[in-house]
């Protein structure tokens, strides 16, 4: 089960929660003040933090922000316990980097339910694609939320390998593996060779990837990626296929079809002109801009440049 740090100034409630969660198999450590909570977290390195918002001295909001900024602790799951169940307080808590909240008073069964969901989320974040060895959708969304909470200027690049399905249809399972390794390897190797270390590469499934970058790095990275990809993707095709510009494959009905050589469609959402409140809002924009990037033989990029709060 999980190692949990519980921060709550209600001594009786904290003792009750510690007893209940311990019977569920968790290792629970309690501190009844915000002062020293972050330092205890540094010492314990818990998987989950349960933070009361209204604490004397250091508030739960402040502890949450410090946890999210710390390179050793920022991935832990955070559940806020709040007597302020109104929407503004809840939204503010989530903007500080919390994963979820629970309004007081609450039933112990509800806490156990919330905690189980949080444990599942943390496990999903740690999961890797068996071929690309990259984290998935929940991991990159959480990373976006963390950086937004820290006030970091970021750009999310949604990358589709257009022509991937046709290549898989023509080359089979081994071809699918080769294509996935090619694209994922290109993304990870390029960030290293360009010296872009504050990045997060995720594989959403199939031909869909997201690269999260600091704002100042995204145009340089995307332009280099498109040029490099278009020059090297030909290694996955025969000279004849490269010359004609397509690969022949059969659809599900057994009909022959021509599928283009793979190229990248890149849609970018960033924080230069918009103040995003959550990763979900940023993904809404990514869903729009990726439709605008339609490659025609070469990789293409579309960057959202609209001004608005999200």
Secondary structure, DSSP 8 states (H G I E B T S, - for coil): --EEEEE-S-HHHHHHHHHHHHHTT-EEEEESSSTTHHHHHHHH--SEEEEESS-SSS-HHHHHHHHHH-TTTTTSEEEEEES--SHHHHHHHHHTT-SEEEESS--HHHHHHHHHHHHHHHHHHH---TTT--B-HHHHHHHHHHHHHTT--EEEEEEEEETHHHHHHHHHHHHHHHHHHHHHHHHHHHHHHTT--SEEEEEEETTEEEEEEEGGGHHHHHHHHHHHHHHHGGGGS-HHHHHHTEEEEE-TTS-EEEEE--EEEEEEEESSSEE-S-HHHHHHHHHHHHHH---SSS-EEEE----EE-
